[in-house]
Structures are given as C-alpha cells and as structure tokens.
Amino acid sequence: MSRYRLYPPVEQAAAMEGHCGHARYVWNLAVEQQSWWNPRCGPAPSYHEQSRQLTEARRENPWLAAGSQTVQQQALRDFATAMASFFRGSHRRPSWRKRGRSAGFRIVAVKPTDVRVLNLRWSAGHRQVAFAAVPDPIPGTGTGTGTGTIVGVDRGVAVSAALSTGALLHCPGLRPGEQARLLRLQRRLARAKRGSNRRTRLKAQIGRVKAREVDRRKDWVEKTSTSLARRYDLIRVEDLRIGHMTRSARGTLAEPGRNMRQKAGLNRSILSHGWGLLVARLEQKAPGRVEKINPAWTSQTCNTCGTRDRQARESQAVFGCRACGQQANADVNAARNIALGHQWATTWVTARGGDANRRPANREPQHCTPPLPVDG
C-alpha cells in the first residue's frame, strides 16, 4: 500500500471533510444499533441489512443523499470487518468515532479519469491518500541459486535493528530542536481552553511535527526492508507480541499499575522504532522468506560457546561471556542467535540446553583455560 500526503485547495478539503463526516455518522449509527442488540431478538443486522437501511435513510435525508453512497457503504463494510475481528478475539469492540480524531473515509472502484493532480502549494494543511495495491515480491540474492543467505534481526530501543552481520541500524526520529519545539507546543496545549481557536491551532502544529517523525520512520522502514529483502534469502526475526508489550500499565482501581511513567516511556520507544511495521513490510516484500523465532534467552546466551548467563550482559550494549571470554555487542550477539533459527530454539532452549553442536548451555561459568594439575 502506497501513501502520499496531499495539500488540497479549500474547496476540495471541505469536500473530503464532508465525506469524513458522512462516514463517521454511518459508523456511529452502526455502533449504536449494535449496542441495542440483544441475543433474544435474533441475529444482529448484517452488512447487507444495514446497506438496505442506509438506502432508506438516504431517501429520507437529503443531506445524507448528497454524499457519496460508496463512502457510506464502505463505512458499514469497515464496521462489519471490525465486528468480525472483535468476535475473533484479535481486536477490541468498535467504539464511537469523534470529530477531528482519526477522521477518514474509504472509496473503491475509482476510475482513472477521477484522479487529478493537486498543486502542493495551495494549502498549508495536508491530507493522506492511500492506494491499495499488491506489490511484487522482491527476490533475494540467492533465490534459485542455492546460496541460501540468512540474516538475523534483533530489534531494540537503543539500536532499532541489529543484524547478525554486525550492522547496527538506527531509525531516525525528531531532532533535538524539533523535540524541544514539540514539548513547548504540548505545554501550551495543556494550558489552552478546550474548544478555542488557539487550541485547534496548537493541535494542528503538534500534528505537523509528529507527522514529520512518522514520515521519517516509514521512509526508514521502507528502505531497510527493501535492502534486507534484496540481500538475503531468509530473514529471521524474534516472534514478539508487540501489542501486548506496549499495553498500558495503568491497571484498574482495584489493582492499580506500578511504574506507569517508565512503562509509558518504554512503550513510546518501542513504537517509535517501528518494530511491527518493519516485520510487516518484510513479510510483504519477501513472502515466505521471513521466519519468526522464539525470543527466549536470545539476549542472555553466548553465540560462541552456548553458555547461558544472565549476568553476561554487562550493559545495554556490551555482552561479555564469563565462560569463553567473548566480548561483543549485545544486540549483535542476540541477532546471531536469532540467525540460527529453529536449530537454536530446539537445542539451546531446552531443559538441559545446548547450541547447534549440542554443547551444554545451562552450566556454571568456567575459566577460559583449564586449571593446572595438582602435584602429588
């Protein structure tokens, strides 16, 4: 899927805001209808039933009929998809949509003649348009040649992605000056009166700064995923449940959470490095060539001798094995364990442990050289 930022003129921006309002209205009607549904009344209205009801509503409400029927029907289709995801257990129940927050609409079956070129100088505001298209997979260097080049990727917060080759990749974010400006704007927003023009203007300024950070992250993900897909036949990453890892630690009134500020900072760091987006784009560009590995003990096991030692990670960046004396970057050491794949997972992460050569891992650290024999 390709995304572009648009800077439409005032009349086109007003038309798109109208589409957003119609889509939001239809979505909220579907949410309200679902909230009143009772199992004793029979099955809930399906997408086709709601589409029929939408046709009747458009006939009775000229202001709704003035909008795009396709946009409104796609809002109902999106709601049906969201409800199916909720019953499947992968997403939360669809909730109300508010004006000015995550506004958007979807339109399908657009004719080539409906596409227009917009002048980017017409407006300071911006919109996003996404074109859904299935990209062609990127072949690896050894595809069909039998070379089978493999790379392991370890994702972190200090280093965005460490490769088993030793490369350290960093996702660009906001510069120090931009971070200071964002903090000033957020403080002004906290003091602004709700519903005021000043608050609306500050929210737009904050949105532009954050959009710059998002654009840089997406650009880095696109370039990094393309490079990995072209250079390697098999890409191995940790099987991380990022949604659970970034869940809020606020807790409940009965059981309030602890260290909420630290957890919130960690969540922001994880999301700012694009962990999930990088793997998603890799799976799209290199289908069938991305393998997810059990992450257990990858950062605490020496890639050279196979010793598992929780104290071997001397700092965030340094890994020092007390058994064989290896000194390496901690993230690179973990990436090399990931590169071993299921061979590592089935031999090292067991009750007794061991590496690819069946060497024991769960043992006490030993000297690099055996002790001298005792005379007599």
C-alpha positions as CSV (number, residue, x, y, z in Angstrom):
1,M,0.0,0.0,0.0
2,S,1.4,3.4,-1.1
3,R,0.6,6.5,1.0
4,Y,1.0,10.1,-0.1
5,R,0.5,13.4,1.6
6,L,-1.8,15.8,-0.2
7,Y,-2.3,19.6,0.2
8,P,-5.7,20.2,-1.4
9,P,-7.3,23.5,-2.1
10,V,-10.0,24.8,0.3
11,E,-13.0,23.5,-1.7
12,Q,-11.5,20.0,-2.0
13,A,-10.6,19.9,1.7
14,A,-14.2,20.8,2.5
15,A,-15.5,18.0,0.3
16,M,-13.2,15.5,1.9
17,E,-14.3,16.7,5.4
18,G,-17.9,16.1,4.3
19,H,-17.0,12.6,3.3
20,C,-15.4,12.1,6.7
21,G,-18.5,13.4,8.4
22,H,-20.8,11.1,6.5
23,A,-18.6,8.0,7.1
24,R,-18.4,8.9,10.8
25,Y,-22.2,9.3,11.0
26,V,-22.9,6.0,9.4
27,W,-20.3,4.3,11.6
28,N,-21.7,5.7,14.8
29,L,-25.2,4.6,13.7
30,A,-23.9,1.1,13.3
31,V,-22.2,1.3,16.7
32,E,-25.5,2.5,18.3
33,Q,-27.5,-0.2,16.6
34,Q,-25.1,-2.9,17.8
35,S,-25.2,-1.5,21.4
36,W,-29.0,-2.0,21.5
37,W,-28.9,-5.5,20.1
38,N,-30.0,-8.3,22.4
39,P,-29.3,-12.1,21.7
40,R,-33.0,-12.8,22.5
41,C,-34.1,-10.6,19.5
42,G,-32.3,-12.9,17.0
43,P,-29.1,-12.3,15.0
44,A,-27.7,-8.8,14.7
45,P,-28.2,-6.9,11.4
46,S,-25.7,-8.0,8.8
47,Y,-23.8,-5.7,6.4
48,H,-26.4,-6.3,3.7
49,E,-29.3,-5.5,6.0
50,Q,-27.5,-2.3,7.1
51,S,-26.9,-1.4,3.5
52,R,-30.6,-1.7,2.8
53,Q,-31.3,0.5,5.8
54,L,-28.8,3.0,4.5
55,T,-30.6,3.2,1.2
56,E,-33.9,4.1,3.1
57,A,-32.0,6.7,5.2
58,R,-30.6,8.3,2.1
59,R,-34.1,8.5,0.7
60,E,-35.5,10.2,3.8
61,N,-32.5,12.6,4.4
62,P,-31.4,14.8,1.5
63,W,-28.2,15.9,3.3
64,L,-27.1,12.3,3.6
65,A,-28.1,11.5,0.0
66,A,-25.9,14.5,-1.1
67,G,-22.8,12.5,0.0
68,S,-21.2,9.6,-1.7
69,Q,-23.1,6.3,-1.3
70,T,-19.8,4.4,-1.8
71,V,-18.1,6.1,1.1
72,Q,-21.1,5.4,3.3
73,Q,-21.3,1.8,2.3
74,Q,-17.6,1.3,2.9
75,A,-18.0,2.7,6.4
76,L,-20.6,-0.1,7.0
77,R,-18.2,-2.7,5.5
78,D,-15.4,-1.5,7.7
79,F,-17.7,-1.8,10.7
80,A,-18.6,-5.4,9.7
81,T,-14.9,-6.2,9.4
82,A,-14.3,-4.6,12.9
83,M,-17.0,-6.7,14.5
84,A,-15.7,-9.9,12.9
85,S,-12.3,-9.1,14.3
86,F,-13.8,-8.4,17.7
87,F,-15.7,-11.8,17.8
88,R,-12.5,-13.5,16.6
89,G,-10.7,-12.0,19.7
90,S,-8.0,-10.1,17.8
91,H,-9.3,-6.6,18.3
92,R,-11.5,-4.6,20.7
93,R,-15.1,-3.9,20.2
94,P,-15.7,-1.0,17.7
95,S,-16.4,2.3,19.5
96,W,-17.7,5.8,18.7
97,R,-15.8,8.0,16.3
98,K,-15.3,11.6,17.3
99,R,-15.0,14.6,15.1
100,G,-11.4,15.7,14.4
101,R,-9.8,12.4,15.7
102,S,-8.6,9.8,13.2
103,A,-11.1,11.1,10.6
104,G,-11.0,9.3,7.3
105,F,-13.0,7.5,4.6
106,R,-12.5,4.8,2.0
107,I,-13.7,4.8,-1.6
108,V,-13.3,1.9,-4.1
109,A,-13.7,1.4,-7.8
110,V,-12.2,4.7,-8.7
111,K,-11.9,5.4,-12.4
112,P,-8.6,6.6,-13.9
113,T,-10.4,9.7,-15.0
114,D,-11.3,10.5,-11.4
115,V,-7.7,11.0,-10.5
116,R,-6.5,14.6,-10.5
117,V,-3.0,16.2,-9.9
118,L,-3.0,18.6,-7.0
119,N,-0.8,21.6,-6.6
120,L,1.1,21.2,-3.3
121,R,1.4,24.9,-2.8
122,W,-2.4,25.6,-2.4
123,S,-2.8,24.9,1.3
124,A,-0.7,24.5,4.4
125,G,-2.8,21.7,5.7
126,H,-2.3,18.2,4.4
127,R,-4.4,15.0,3.9
128,Q,-3.3,11.4,3.2
129,V,-4.4,9.2,0.4
130,A,-3.6,5.5,0.3
131,F,-3.7,3.4,-2.9
132,A,-4.1,-0.3,-2.1
133,A,-2.1,-2.4,-4.4
134,V,-0.3,-5.7,-4.0
135,P,3.4,-5.1,-4.6
136,D,5.6,-7.6,-6.4
137,P,7.8,-9.6,-4.1
138,I,11.5,-8.7,-4.1
139,P,13.7,-11.7,-5.0
140,G,16.7,-12.4,-2.7
141,T,20.3,-12.7,-4.0
142,G,20.3,-16.5,-3.7
143,T,16.8,-17.2,-4.8
144,G,17.0,-20.1,-7.2
145,T,20.8,-20.4,-6.9
146,G,21.0,-22.4,-3.7
147,T,23.2,-19.9,-1.8
148,G,20.7,-19.5,1.0
149,T,22.0,-16.4,2.6
150,I,20.5,-15.9,6.1
151,V,20.4,-12.9,8.4
152,G,19.1,-12.5,11.9
153,V,17.5,-9.2,13.0
154,D,17.3,-8.1,16.7
155,R,15.0,-5.2,17.4
156,G,15.8,-2.9,20.3
157,V,15.2,0.6,21.8
158,A,18.8,1.8,21.8
159,V,19.5,0.2,18.3
160,S,16.5,0.0,16.1
161,A,17.7,-3.2,14.3
162,A,20.9,-5.1,14.8
163,L,21.9,-7.6,12.1
164,S,23.8,-10.8,12.6
165,T,26.4,-9.4,10.2
166,G,27.3,-6.8,12.8
167,A,25.5,-3.9,11.3
168,L,23.6,-1.5,13.6
169,L,20.7,0.3,12.1
170,H,19.0,3.4,13.7
171,C,15.6,4.7,12.9
172,P,15.6,8.5,12.5
173,G,13.4,10.5,14.8
174,L,12.9,14.1,15.7
175,R,16.0,16.3,16.0
176,P,16.8,17.9,19.4
177,G,15.4,21.2,18.2
178,E,12.2,19.6,17.0
179,Q,11.8,17.6,20.2
180,A,12.1,20.9,22.2
181,R,9.5,22.5,20.0
182,L,7.1,19.6,20.4
183,L,7.4,19.8,24.2
184,R,6.7,23.6,24.1
185,L,3.6,23.1,21.9
186,Q,2.3,20.3,24.2
187,R,2.7,22.5,27.3
188,R,0.8,25.3,25.5
189,L,-1.9,22.9,24.5
190,A,-2.3,21.8,28.2
191,R,-3.0,25.4,29.1
192,A,-5.3,26.2,26.2
193,K,-9.0,26.4,26.7
194,R,-11.0,23.5,25.2
195,G,-12.9,24.4,22.1
196,S,-10.9,27.6,21.5
197,N,-9.3,28.5,18.2
198,R,-5.9,28.6,19.9
199,R,-6.3,25.0,21.0
200,T,-7.2,24.0,17.4
201,R,-4.2,25.8,16.0
202,L,-1.8,24.2,18.6
203,K,-3.2,20.7,17.8
204,A,-2.5,21.3,14.1
205,Q,1.0,22.4,14.8
206,I,1.7,19.4,17.0
207,G,0.2,17.1,14.3
208,R,2.6,18.5,11.7
209,V,5.7,17.9,14.0
210,K,4.5,14.3,14.7
211,A,3.8,13.7,11.1
212,R,7.4,14.6,10.3
213,E,8.5,11.9,12.7
214,V,6.1,9.3,11.3
215,D,7.3,10.1,7.7
216,R,10.9,9.6,8.6
217,R,10.2,6.3,10.4
218,K,8.1,4.9,7.4
219,D,10.9,6.0,5.0
220,W,13.5,4.2,7.1
221,V,11.3,1.1,7.3
222,E,10.8,1.0,3.5
223,K,14.5,1.4,2.7
224,T,15.6,-1.1,5.3
225,S,13.0,-3.8,4.4
226,T,13.8,-3.4,0.7
227,S,17.6,-3.8,1.4
228,L,17.1,-6.9,3.5
229,A,14.7,-8.5,1.1
230,R,17.2,-8.0,-1.8
231,R,20.3,-9.1,0.1
232,Y,19.2,-12.2,1.9
233,D,17.2,-15.3,1.1
234,L,16.0,-15.9,4.6
235,I,15.3,-13.3,7.2
236,R,14.8,-14.4,10.8
237,V,13.3,-12.1,13.5
238,E,12.0,-12.6,17.0
239,D,8.4,-13.6,17.4
240,L,7.3,-10.7,19.5
241,R,3.8,-9.8,20.6
242,I,4.2,-6.0,20.3
243,G,0.6,-5.3,21.1
244,H,1.0,-7.0,24.5
245,M,4.4,-5.5,25.1
246,T,3.1,-1.9,24.6
247,R,-0.1,-2.4,26.6
248,S,-0.7,0.3,29.2
249,A,0.4,-0.5,32.8
250,R,-2.3,1.8,34.3
251,G,-4.2,-1.2,35.8
252,T,-7.6,-0.8,37.5
253,L,-9.0,0.9,40.5
254,A,-8.8,-2.4,42.5
255,E,-5.3,-3.2,41.3
256,P,-3.5,0.0,40.1
257,G,-0.4,-0.4,38.0
258,R,3.1,0.4,39.0
259,N,5.9,2.3,37.3
260,M,3.4,3.7,34.8
261,R,5.7,6.5,33.7
262,Q,8.6,4.2,32.9
263,K,6.3,1.7,31.1
264,A,4.8,4.6,29.1
265,G,8.3,5.7,28.1
266,L,9.2,2.2,27.0
267,N,6.0,1.9,25.0
268,R,6.8,5.1,23.2
269,S,10.3,3.9,22.4
270,I,9.2,0.6,21.0
271,L,6.6,2.2,18.8
272,S,9.0,5.0,17.6
273,H,11.4,2.4,16.3
274,G,8.8,0.7,14.1
275,W,9.2,-2.9,15.3
276,G,5.9,-4.1,13.9
277,L,6.0,-2.1,10.7
278,L,9.4,-3.4,9.8
279,V,8.4,-7.1,10.0
280,A,5.1,-6.4,8.3
281,R,6.9,-4.8,5.3
282,L,9.4,-7.6,5.2
283,E,6.6,-10.2,5.0
284,Q,5.1,-8.3,2.2
285,K,8.3,-7.8,0.2
286,A,9.8,-11.2,0.9
287,P,6.8,-13.6,1.3
288,G,7.7,-17.0,2.6
289,R,11.2,-15.8,3.4
290,V,10.6,-14.3,6.8
291,E,10.8,-16.7,9.8
292,K,9.8,-15.8,13.3
293,I,11.9,-17.4,16.1
294,N,11.2,-18.0,19.8
295,P,12.9,-15.0,21.6
296,A,13.6,-16.8,24.8
297,W,17.2,-16.5,26.0
298,T,18.5,-14.9,22.8
299,S,20.0,-12.0,24.6
300,Q,21.5,-14.0,27.5
301,T,23.2,-16.8,25.6
302,C,26.7,-16.6,24.2
303,N,26.7,-17.2,20.5
304,T,30.2,-18.6,20.6
305,C,30.2,-21.2,23.3
306,G,26.4,-21.5,24.1
307,T,26.7,-20.5,27.7
308,R,23.5,-19.0,29.1
309,D,24.3,-16.4,31.8
310,R,22.0,-13.6,32.9
311,Q,25.0,-11.6,34.1
312,A,26.8,-11.8,30.8
313,R,25.1,-8.7,29.5
314,E,27.3,-6.1,31.2
315,S,25.3,-3.1,29.9
316,Q,22.7,-2.3,27.3
317,A,25.4,-2.5,24.6
318,V,28.1,-4.9,25.9
319,F,27.9,-8.7,26.1
320,G,30.7,-10.4,28.0
321,C,30.7,-14.2,28.3
322,R,32.3,-15.3,31.6
323,A,32.9,-18.8,30.2
324,C,34.8,-18.2,26.9
325,G,35.7,-14.5,27.3
326,Q,33.8,-13.3,24.2
327,Q,33.2,-9.6,24.1
328,A,30.6,-8.4,21.6
329,N,27.8,-6.0,21.1
330,A,24.8,-7.4,23.0
331,D,22.4,-6.7,20.2
332,V,24.6,-8.3,17.6
333,N,25.1,-11.4,19.8
334,A,21.3,-11.7,20.1
335,A,20.9,-11.3,16.3
336,R,23.4,-14.1,15.7
337,N,21.4,-16.4,18.0
338,I,18.3,-15.4,16.0
339,A,20.0,-16.2,12.7
340,L,20.5,-19.8,13.9
341,G,16.7,-20.1,13.8
342,H,14.8,-23.2,15.0
343,Q,18.1,-25.1,15.2
344,W,19.0,-22.8,18.1
345,A,15.4,-22.9,19.6
346,T,15.3,-26.7,19.6
347,T,18.7,-27.3,21.1
348,W,19.5,-24.3,23.3
349,V,16.1,-23.5,24.8
350,T,15.5,-26.9,26.4
351,A,15.7,-28.3,29.9
352,R,19.4,-29.1,29.5
353,G,20.3,-26.5,26.9
354,G,23.0,-26.6,24.2
355,D,23.9,-24.9,20.9
356,A,23.9,-26.1,17.3
357,N,26.7,-28.5,18.1
358,R,24.9,-30.0,21.2
359,R,27.1,-28.1,23.6
360,P,25.6,-27.6,27.1
361,A,24.3,-24.1,27.9
362,N,22.8,-24.3,31.4
363,R,26.1,-24.6,33.3
364,E,28.2,-22.5,35.6
365,P,30.7,-20.1,34.0
366,Q,34.1,-21.7,33.6
367,H,37.6,-20.5,33.1
368,C,38.9,-19.9,29.6
369,T,41.8,-22.3,30.2
370,P,41.6,-25.5,32.4
371,P,43.4,-25.2,35.8
372,L,46.8,-26.7,36.2
373,P,47.1,-30.2,37.6
374,V,47.9,-30.5,41.3
375,D,51.2,-32.3,42.0
376,G,51.2,-35.5,44.0
